[in-house]
Amino acid sequence: MEWELRMYQAKPGRLNAFADEWREHVVPLRRRFGFEILGAWTVPEQNQFVWIVGHDGPAGLDTAAEAYAEGRKALPVDPGRHLDVIDTRRMTGVPYPGL
């Protein structure tokens, strides 16, 4: 499984609107393209949205992300309009007994 940590800085007053549209549009679309969402969190006092998304398909995360980006063009809204900064980091798991 390949994972990404995605950290977003929402525009002032737009954190909840982004979270709503993320739940309604982004999550179902990501799942349709084979992504797994580990979790999502807000940091309200810093106007941030953080989530972890992964993909385990044979073509890899990058190929799935390209397909998702094409599919996103058909969304009725662009949740990204609520964001000022998008910071994405690819993560590699650390083997640990019992996890």
Sequence and secondary structure as in RCSB ss.txt:
>XXXX:A:sequence
MEWELRMYQAKPGRLNAFADEWREHVVPLRRRFGFEILGAWTVPEQNQFVWIVGHDGPAGLDTAAEAYAEGRKAL
PVDPGRHLDVIDTRRMTGVPYPGL
>XXXX:A:secstr
 EEEEEEEEE TT HHHHHHHIIIIIHHHHHHTTEEEEEEEEEGGGTEEEEEEEE  TT HHHHHHHHHHHHTTS
SS GGGGEEEEEEEEE     TT 
